[in-house]
Amino acid sequence: MNRHVTFFYAPQTRASGTLALLEALQADYTIHTLDLKAGTQREPAYLAINPMGKVPAIRHGNAVVTEQVAVMLYLADLYADRGLAPALDDALRGPYLRWMAFYGSCFEPAVMDRSMKRDAGDPTSSGYGGYDNVMDTLAAQLATGPWLLGERFTAADVLWGTALKWTMQFGLVPDRPVFRDYVDRVAAVPVIQRAAELDTSYASPQAA
């Protein structure tokens, strides 16, 4: 099967995590860089890929995948032989899917509400409950470490390690030792370091 993908990306955005995953998977990919400041994500050519005008997105053959978590799940399964996605019959598959979904369904809404200073309302009617509960639940899982699923490094760590680094920098996540230590462990993985360097190099021309 042809596993080449086209990766639609903008530097130093949520797509940076997908760049890190592509590098970790040693994937065969072509990068298509968008300039968000110049508004290229709103041009018709890209809106035909993702009408939301967001990154990341990938195209694999005739399949177009958008939304960060969906993109990462797809890539990790496409390159299943790299070992970053537990197999269907692996006991870790359920927890892996849980924490990938928790990112999009609970963590992102919680930190966005915190960023916008919005009241989430009654925890019984909020999709994620409450901000503190989200943070406490995540902290309890990371405390089992060293990785999100214990001893095994997976695509979930690429997602969470890059996301927590960004959100902590902006003060959207409390600076707890369990979060800081986890971010440092993920950032120290050589392939994650390489991806961060690539991300910076792609950002430089746009900054100029």
URGI-V757887 format. One record per helix or strand. SS is the DSSP state (alpha for helix, beta for strand). FROM is the first residue (numbers start at 1). LEN is the number of residues. If there is no record, write none. Layout:
BEGIN
ss=SS from=FROM len=LEN
ss=SS from=FROM len=LEN
END
This chain:
BEGIN
ss=beta from=5 len=5
ss=alpha from=15 len=10
ss=beta from=29 len=5
ss=alpha from=40 len=3
ss=alpha from=44 len=4
ss=beta from=57 len=4
ss=beta from=63 len=4
ss=alpha from=68 len=11
ss=alpha from=80 len=3
ss=alpha from=92 len=24
ss=alpha from=131 len=12
ss=beta from=147 len=1
ss=beta from=150 len=1
ss=alpha from=155 len=15
ss=alpha from=177 len=11
ss=alpha from=190 len=18
END
